Amino acid sequence: MLASIDLLHDRVNDMVKSLLFESHIKHLRDTKKINLRQYAILTQIMERGKSMPIDELRRAPWHKALYAKLGDKTKQRDLSNLREQKLLYIDEKGLVCPGLSK
């Protein structure tokens, strides 16, 4: 029974962490500390529920649409800004995960 309670407690903690992170990034979007493209990247990665390779992120149709009329510098700047704010992590294997994971 204790193991079940611990498991439920962990699940609730994960849900709360996710909700708080989602609320935080909405606030950052509303106060213009992140732009709509950055917000879209974070929400797409969160909805996925697991980390994804950076190459897969860049090939995703929704990601290509975000930057269709913009250059590579803008893509890099958006990702760098998210990493600097610790909202997004890219590990040594090139896996991208939202900041709530760290």
N, C-alpha and C positions, 0 to 999 in steps of 0.2 A: 504494500500500500504506500509506503514511504517513497518508493521508486516512482510510482505513478504520480504522486503529488509533486515530486521534484521535476518530472517530465512536464507536467502541466505548468508548473511555475516557470520553467525555462521557456515554454511556448508563449506564455503571457508576456514575459520579459522581452522576447523577440518582437512580439506584436507591438508592444509599447514603444520599443526602440524605433521600429519602422514608422509608426505614426508620428513620433516626435521628429524624426528626420524629415518626413514628408512635410510636416508643418513648418519646420525650419527652412526648407528650400522654397516653400511657397512664400514665406516672409521675405526671403532674400530676393525672390523674383518681384514681389510687390514693391520692395524698396529699391529695386533696380541694382542690387549688388551682384546679381547674375542676370544674364539676358534670357530671352525666351528660348533660344537655341540650347543654351546650357541647361535650362530647366527641362527641356524636352529630352535631352540626353540622360539626365539623372532619372527622370520618371520612367523612361523606356528600360533602363538598366534595372531599376527597382522592380518594375513589373515582371521582368524576366525571372526574377527570384534567385538567380545565381550569376556568378561572374561569367564574363564572356571574353574571348580573345579580342585584342584591339583590332586585328585585321577583320574579324567578323563584324565588329562595330562599324568600321569604315565602309564595309561592303553593304551594310543594311540599307534597304531602299529608303527608309525614313530618314536615315542619316545623310544619304546622298541628297535627298530633297531639301534638307536644312541648308546645305551648302551649295546648291545648284548654281547660284549666281555669285558665289563668293569664292575667294581663293584659298589656297592651302595655308597661308599665314593666319587667316581667320580661324580655320579649324584648329591649328596648333595653339593659337592664343586662347581659344575657348577651353580646350582641354587643360592647358597649362594653368589657367586661372582656377579651374575647378580643383586641380591637384594642389595648388597653393593654398586654397581655402579648406583643404582636407575634406572636400565633398566627394571626391573621386580618387580612387587608388588604382595604380597600374603596377602589378607586382613584377618580379624579375622574369616570370614566364610570359609576360605580356597580357595577363588577364586583368580585365577592368572590373572593378566592383565599386558600389556606392560607399561613401564615407561612413555609413552606419555599421559597416562590417568590421571596422578597425577600432 
